[in-house]
Amino acid sequence: MKARRQSLARYLPSSSDPSTHFRISRGSNQRGFGGLSCLLARAWADGNFELLNSAWDALGYSAQELAGHSVCELVALGPDAASAAVRSLLTEGRPLEFGLLRKDGREAKYHWNRHYDDFSTSMFIIGEEMPASKQADPE
């Protein structure tokens, strides 16, 4: 039996920087995805970061405002930490927690999971917004 690769990172061009390689596009809403409250995306080795459902609208951006922008621009962390967070999304592993920036400048914290798809050589990424009680910073 062939072992699962569990990583999209191994298919990226060696010269690519994951922090700038992935550009946002709006995918077509697939049947069954439209009503999901979680953020659903699919990352492809060619750099396409495809938003697969309308839950992304909760960030307040239009599809035109997001199109072509780097995923790291949405991550509510400094440049180096945002780059590390995007790299972490490219390999299956423990869940991650980091926020995204809403259009109004507020941060929305998300709990992230991902699953590598051997068949299509892409990574499914799921972000579930954390309840406000878990978003509060400890004093």
C-alpha positions in Angstrom: 0.0 0.0 0.0 1.3 3.4 -1.0 1.8 5.8 1.9 -0.1 9.1 1.9 2.1 12.1 1.2 0.1 14.5 3.5 1.8 17.6 2.2 1.2 20.1 -0.5 4.5 21.8 0.2 6.4 19.0 -1.6 4.7 19.9 -4.9 5.5 23.6 -4.8 8.2 24.9 -7.2 11.5 25.1 -5.3 11.8 28.8 -5.9 8.4 29.6 -4.5 7.8 31.4 -1.2 4.6 30.1 0.4 3.9 33.5 1.9 3.5 35.1 -1.5 2.9 32.0 -3.7 -0.8 31.6 -2.8 -3.2 34.0 -4.4 -6.9 34.1 -3.6 -9.6 33.3 -6.1 -13.3 32.6 -5.7 -14.2 29.1 -6.7 -17.7 28.2 -7.7 -20.0 27.2 -4.9 -20.3 23.5 -5.0 -23.5 21.8 -4.0 -23.6 21.2 -0.3 -20.9 23.8 0.5 -23.0 26.9 0.4 -24.7 26.4 3.8 -21.6 25.6 5.7 -20.7 28.1 8.4 -17.0 27.2 8.4 -14.5 28.7 5.9 -13.7 26.2 3.2 -10.8 26.6 0.8 -8.6 24.5 -1.5 -4.9 25.2 -2.0 -3.3 24.1 -5.3 0.4 23.7 -6.0 0.2 26.3 -8.7 -0.6 29.0 -6.1 -4.3 29.1 -6.4 -6.0 29.5 -3.0 -9.6 28.9 -4.0 -12.4 30.0 -1.7 -15.1 27.3 -1.9 -18.0 28.7 0.0 -19.8 31.9 0.9 -18.8 31.8 4.6 -15.7 33.9 3.6 -18.1 36.8 3.1 -18.2 37.2 6.9 -14.8 38.9 6.6 -16.6 41.8 4.8 -14.6 41.7 1.5 -16.1 41.3 -1.9 -14.8 38.7 -4.3 -13.2 41.5 -6.3 -11.4 42.9 -3.3 -9.8 39.5 -2.5 -9.1 38.3 -6.0 -5.4 38.0 -6.6 -4.3 39.1 -3.1 -1.9 36.9 -1.2 -3.4 34.7 1.6 -0.8 36.2 4.0 -2.4 39.6 3.6 -5.5 38.2 5.4 -3.6 36.5 8.3 -3.7 38.7 11.4 0.0 38.2 12.3 3.2 39.9 11.5 4.8 39.0 8.1 7.1 36.3 9.4 4.5 34.7 11.6 1.9 34.9 8.8 4.3 33.2 6.5 4.9 30.4 9.1 1.1 30.0 9.5 0.6 29.6 5.7 3.5 27.0 5.6 1.8 25.1 8.4 -1.4 24.9 6.4 0.4 23.1 3.6 1.1 19.9 5.7 -1.4 17.9 7.6 -0.9 17.9 11.4 -2.3 19.2 14.5 -5.0 21.9 14.3 -3.8 25.5 14.2 -5.3 28.6 15.7 -4.7 32.1 14.1 -6.9 35.0 13.1 -7.8 36.6 9.9 -8.3 40.3 9.4 -11.8 41.5 8.6 -12.3 44.4 6.2 -13.1 46.7 9.1 -9.7 45.9 10.7 -11.0 43.6 13.5 -9.5 40.2 13.9 -11.6 37.0 13.7 -9.9 34.0 15.3 -10.2 30.7 13.6 -9.4 27.0 14.4 -7.9 25.5 11.3 -7.8 21.9 10.0 -6.6 20.7 6.7 -6.5 17.5 4.6 -4.2 16.7 1.7 -5.9 15.1 -1.3 -3.6 12.7 -3.0 -5.9 12.3 -6.0 -5.9 16.0 -7.0 -2.6 17.1 -5.4 -4.4 19.8 -3.4 -5.0 20.7 0.2 -8.5 21.2 1.6 -8.5 23.8 4.4 -11.3 24.3 6.9 -11.5 27.3 9.3 -14.0 27.4 12.1 -14.5 30.7 13.8 -13.7 30.4 17.5 -16.4 31.6 20.0 -15.8 35.1 21.3 -15.3 33.7 24.8 -12.2 31.8 23.5 -11.0 34.8 21.5 -10.4 37.0 24.6 -6.7 37.6 25.3 -5.6 36.4 28.8 -4.6 39.3 31.1 
